[in-house]
Amino acid sequence: LSSAGDSYGVLPRPCRALVLVNPQSGAGRALEDFQAVVQPMLAEADIAATVFITERAHHAQEKVRDEDLSQWDTLVIMSGDGLLHEVVNGLMERPDWADAMKKPLCILPGGSGNALAASINYYAGNDHVAKKKLLTNCTFILCKGLHTQMDLVSLSTASGKRLFSFLGFGWGFISDVDIDSEKYRRLGNARFTLGTLQCLAKLRVYQGRLSYLPALPEQGTPPAPRD
């Protein structure tokens, strides 16, 4: 943490934040929760928020890919893990991605699944909580400017497309549950249970191939991938 008198953590004071909000996240309350819970706390912490409301898929990805990011000190995602995935991939598409990825990112839970926010809350030493309490805890972390490093996974598909993930990646049944349950978003976290039952009822068969490189005991020529 920084010990400078005019800052706390990694954020300057006053701080300028671009807040990306998906109004359809979770049960459709992300924007309302931001205005009721988050905005007053940011004001007290001298964090000026510029709110960007997404209107379609990949809107946030295009925003951070094309925007001049120098006008903000941090990027805040008020949504589930999906919108942060868009932001990370948008940053990685920039010509100056190496510098852009140094911009502090904050996730505030507003989605059906808030895995990263819950993980950060846990590793910050807080009790396991959910919903409004989790949102309050994560907003405190933002206000204090606390931070940690985050690993990314680089994934290239057979078609040549490259994706970046911060939690993991899925294929087959799990992915179908996530995608097919989009229409039940208003149910919140229960959408995944309903989506699982629906996918079980019309169970599909998935065929694929997994290749991997075994660990090397010593440095040398890498072995050929095994199927």
N, C-alpha and C positions, 0 to 999 in steps of 0.2 A: 504494500500500500504506500501511496505517496505521503510524505510528511510535510508537503508544502502548506503554508498557512491558508492559502486561498482555494484549496481543493481537498477533496476527500476521496480516496481510492484513485481510480484512473480518470475520473471526469473533472473538468474544470468547473469553476463557479464564477459567473453563471454558466449554465450548460444549455446547449441547443440540441434538441432531440427530434429526429424524424420518426414519428410513430405510424407504423403501417397497421391498419385495422381491417380485418375481414368481417363485415357486418353479418355474414351468414355463418360464422364459426360457432361451433357448439350448438346450443339451442337458439342461436340468433340473438344473443344478448351481449356480444363482445363490445360493441360500441357503447351500449348503455352502461355496462360495467366499467368501461374505461372512464366515462364521464363521471360516474358516481363514486368510484373507488380510487382510481389511479390519478386522475387530473388534479384533485385537491392536494394529494401527497406530493406530486411533482412541483406544484406551485410553491409549497412550503420549502422544498429543497432547492428552489431557484433554478429549476429545469424548465425551460421554455419549450413547449411541445408543438410541433407542426404536424397536424394529423392528416394522413393520406388514407382515404377509404378505397379499398379495392372494389372493382366493379365486375371483374371476370377472372377466370383462371389465367395465371401467368402475368397478371397486371403488376403485381409487386416485383416480379422478376425483371420485367421490362423497365420499371421505375428505377431500381437500383443499378441496373446495367447501364442506363443512358444518362443518369442524373449526375450533376456536379455535386459530389459528396462533401466537398470542403466546407460547405455552409452548415454542416451538422457535426457535432462531437460524438454522437452515438446514434445507432439505428435500433429502434424498439419495435418488436413484433408483438402485437396484441392479437393472438389467435392460437390455433393449435400448432402441432409440429409441422403441418403441411406448408404453412405460409413461411416459416423459417427456412424450410427446404427450398422454396422459391427464391428467397432472398440470398441464401448462400450460393445457389447456382447462378443467379443474376450477377453477383459480385465476381464469381469465377469466370464469367464470360467477358469481363471488362479487359481492355488492353493493359490497364494498370492494376490488374487483380492482386498482385503481390502487395501493393500499398493499400488497396481497398480492403483487403482482408484483415488489415491491422485496425480497422475501425471497430470499436467495441460494439458488440451485439447484445441485445437483451431480449429475452423471451418472457412475456407475461401471459399466463395461462388464460385462454379464452376459447379453447376448442373442445371437441369431444374427447380427444386424447391429448394429454399434456405431459408426455413422458419426460421430455427434457426439463421442463419447469419443475416437475416433481423430483427429478434427480438432483438438480441444482439446489432445491430447497433442502434435500436430505444432506448433501455434502456441505451445505452451509451450517449444519449442526442443528437445524430446526426439526421439530416433531413432524411426523407424517400427518399431513392435512390435505384437504381438497377444497375445491370451489373458492368461495370468497376469501377464506383464510389463506389458501395457497397464493391467491392473487395478491393479497396484502403483503405476505412474506416476500414474494418476488419483487414487488414494487419497492419494498424497503431495501432490498439488495441493489436495485437500480439507484435509488436515492443516495445510498452510501457509496456507490461507485465500486463495489466489490467485484472482483473478477477472477477468472481462472482460464487456463488454456483449454481449447477444445480440439480434439482430433477430427479429421475428415477422412472419409473413405472415398477413393476414386473408383468408379465402376464404368467400364466400357462394354457396350452391348455388341452383338454380332453385326448389327447394322452400322456400327461405327459411332454411335451416339455415346457421349461421355457424360456421366452424372456424378454428382457429389452428394454424399450422405453423411449425417452427423450422428445417427443412432444405429442404423443398420439398413439392410435392404432385404426385400422379400420377393418371392416368386411362387406362383402357383396358388394354392388354396388361400393362404393368408392375404395375398395381394387382392384376390377376388373379393374376399370379405370386405376389405377396406374400400375398394372401388364400388362394389355393388351396394354397399350400405349408405352411400352418399345421399340417396333419396330419403333416408330416414334421419337426416342430420338434426332435425328438430327434436329428436328424442334424446339428444345428448349422448352420454356414454353407452346408453342402452342400444344405440344403433348397431354396435358391434355384435351384441348378443343376437339381435334379430337377423343381422346379416349372416352370422355363422349358421343359424338354423336354416336360413334360406339356401345358402350354398351347400349345406349338407343334404338338403332335399333334392337338389339337382346335381349331385356330386359328379365332377368332371375328372377325367384322367389327364395327367400332365406327364409329358415325356421330355426329358432334358438330359444334358450331359454336364458333369462337373469335372473340371480339370484343376489340378493344384500342383504346386512345387513343394516337395518335401524339404524339411529343414536340413541344412548342411552342417555337419560336425566341424568342418574346417573350411577355410576359404579355398576357392577353386572354381573350375568351370561349372556353371549351374547345370543340373541335370535337365533332361527333357521333361515337359509336363506329363503327368500321369492322368489317365482317364479313370 
